[in-house]
Amino acid sequence: MVHALREQGVEAEVVTTNDDGEGVLNVPLYERLEYPSHAPVPVRFFPRFSPPIPAIREFAFSGALATWLWQKITD
């Protein structure tokens, strides 16, 4: 979808956390990069926080991502 939007002139990127199931992805945080290497699109990763309780593990949260979204909402 990001590829198609960019081809139409829309400045699009993926904004997500570094969540990777039980662990986290080893990726640079906060900066825009081309990811993944085989079919790159602009992606920005933010650190996730999630409690170590398995029953609520799926409800990861990123305060940094929420702040970034509030700052960029008018863009």
N, C-alpha and C positions, 0 to 999 in steps of 0.2 A: 504494500500500500504506500509506504514512504517513497519507494522508487517512482510509482505512478504519479503521486502528488508532486514530487520534485520535477518530473518531466513536464507537468502542467504549469510550472512556475511557482508552486506553493513551497514556501520555506518550511519544510517538515523535518522533524527528527523524532527519535524514540527517546523518551525520558523514563527511566526505570530505576529500580534498586539493584544492588549487587547480590540479591538473594539467590541462593542456589541450593534449595532444599535444606539439608541439615547444616550446610556451610554457607560460605559466600564466595562469589567469583573473585578471582585475582585480577581485577581491572582497575585502571586509574579512576579515581572518584572526582566528581564535580566538573570535569573537563569534557568538552565535546570531542569525540573521536570517531573514526570510521570503524565499524564493527559489524559483523565478524569479518575476517579477512577474505573469505571466499565469495561473499556477496555484500560488500560493505554499504551501510547506510549510516548517517550521523546518529550517534547514540551518546547519551549522557547518563552516567551511573551515579547514584547517590547511596550512601550507606544505609543499610536497613537495621532496624532494631526489632527484635522480637524476643519475648520472654522464653526462658528455657523449659517451658511447660508444654509437652507434646500436644495436649488437647487444644491449645490455642496457638500453636506454632504457625499455623497458616495465616494468622492475622498480623503479619509483619507490618511495621510502621517505619516511616522515614521522616523525621522532623525536618531534615535538610531538604528533602524533596518537597514537602508541603510548603516550606518557606520559599523555595525557588518558584513553585507554581504561583504563589500569591504575588511574587515580584513580577512575574511574566504574564499574568492573566490578561493584561490589556494588549499584549503583543499578539 
